[in-house]
Amino acid sequence: MFRKVLIANRGEIALRVISACRELGIRTVAVYSEADRNSLHVRFADEAICIGPPRSADSYLNVPAVISAAEVADVDAIHPGYGLLSENANFAEVCRASNIKFIGPPPEVTRLMGEKEKARQAMKRAKVPILPGSDGVIASEAEALQWAKEVGLPVILKAKAGGGGRGMRVVRSMEELPGLYQQASSEATNAFGNGELYMEKFIERPRHIEFQVLADEHGNVMSLGERECSIQRRHQKLIEESPSLKVTPKMREELGKTIKKSLEDIGYQNAGTIEFLMDEDGKLYFIEMNTRIQVEHPVTEMVTGIDLVKAQLRIAMGEKLTDIITEPFVMRGHSIECRINAEHPEKFTPSAGKIHVFNVPGGNGVRVETAQYAEGVVPPYYDSMIAKLIVHGHDREEAMSRMQRALGMFVVQGIHTTIPLHEKIFRDAEFRRGDFDTKFMERFFEREAAAKAEAEAK
Ligand code: MV4
């Protein structure tokens, strides 16, 4: 049993973890940077410790500072949230060496999944469908050409240490392959300190669909259905929903079984997300696994009724999944999440500053996760997401109309937000039909520009 947990994060996810601890009767310790003195995670935790200057590198990412705070406060465990130290295997190792439980998978598993090509081979062995591609990393340009011939163009070169879109190049002709190979490799070296690449068949207009899992420390894994995350811009998700319109109950059950087996083989523990791409034929292929709780976890909570963060804590305390999830798994209704960012809605430039008006919507089927408040400040140092607006309805139509009325009641003054952008997306016919893929936002902005040009010509 945990007496006390340190939350190594800030913003809404820090509050989300504090809420889960409260409900389980666990004391909480917040850590904060000098820019976050007046933040709600500091106010609502039982204790709070300043760990350094505003920049993340000097505070939230400073491993010795976080570990010192944990030792001073005498906590049993650390919850890393998402981002920051959440997928840092070295940090999890330092926790282990300091006798502090890291709430997440063991460092060995985090490291395996961080090496994307190793993760791909591990999934292949476990019979999870993967895209045609190289077996392991590519040793040279010549080997890249060989694989490209075998797989067939177009292909995509990806960084083994990658993620988030950096160190990737799409190859459409053999002539340009050597140049793109060099570009991808040097970009990966700069970004990750490792230039090794692997290759996959390129899917032109994929949907991004991910499966939530929970795994206990006794070898039991449960697949909790999928989230559709195709509405994104420059690898930043804007809207997520569950279930996906393109995943049938049969697909969910079959892939769920394969996922369960594969993660039992790997020795996975705690919460995780397996990312897939869906091709035009509706087939799903594994691309990466994220070994943390994700931003969009609430849409899964809304349709399954399972509190994923409480489950994370209980798993880390050694409880069995069968004691945490006591009812048969069902997905009920439909849930959608909009990420509300402090950004200019067209230019996407960050919009830090003081919030003067902050009216949060509520009512039937509406959930808001935020650490912002009226007269609070959005500092310029961190991620621009200031709130998540989540709705649940008995079907997608009801969820969409709830989202539209809740967006209309969400009033933020003092800074720019992406609320107006979301209102436009929810009026878009293609979005409403559920007829989209990861290129949706590009087409959306093109349609907008065309409509604007037409209006001006009149
Ligand atoms: C792909 C792909 C098409 N084919 N892999 C982008 C980030 C990284 N996590 C994987 N990514 C992609 N991998 C193959 N074989 C297209 C993307 C991709 C993408 C994937 C998910 C969500 C948004 C995306 C936007 C652009 C490209």
Residues whose N, C-alpha, C, O or C-beta is under 5 A from the ligand:
A	BS01	MV4	I156 G163 G164 G165 E200 K201 F202 I203 H208 T438
